[in-house]
C-alpha cells in the first residue's frame, strides 16, 4: 500500500512536536463539474522545528494520537524571520 504524500504550508506550530499544515486539494464540483480548490488542515508530527509559513512535505503514517496521523518528511521552503 502506497502512502499518500502532500505538500502544504505550516499555519500553526503552537503544540509540542506537532504542526498544523494547510493542504490545497484540487477537486471537481459535484454538480457543475468546475475545478475547485479545497483547503484541508492536517495535524502532522514535526521533528524539523518548522516555523509558520514554511512549505513542507507530509506523509501518511500510523496514528500518533487521535488526530495526528501525518508526519513532516522535509522542509521545502523556509520563511525569513523578522
Secondary structure, 3 states (H helix, E strand, C coil): CCCCEEEEEEEECCCCCEEEEEEEEEEECCCCCCEEEEEEEEEEECCCCCCCCCEEEEEECCCCCCCCCEEEEEEEECCCCC
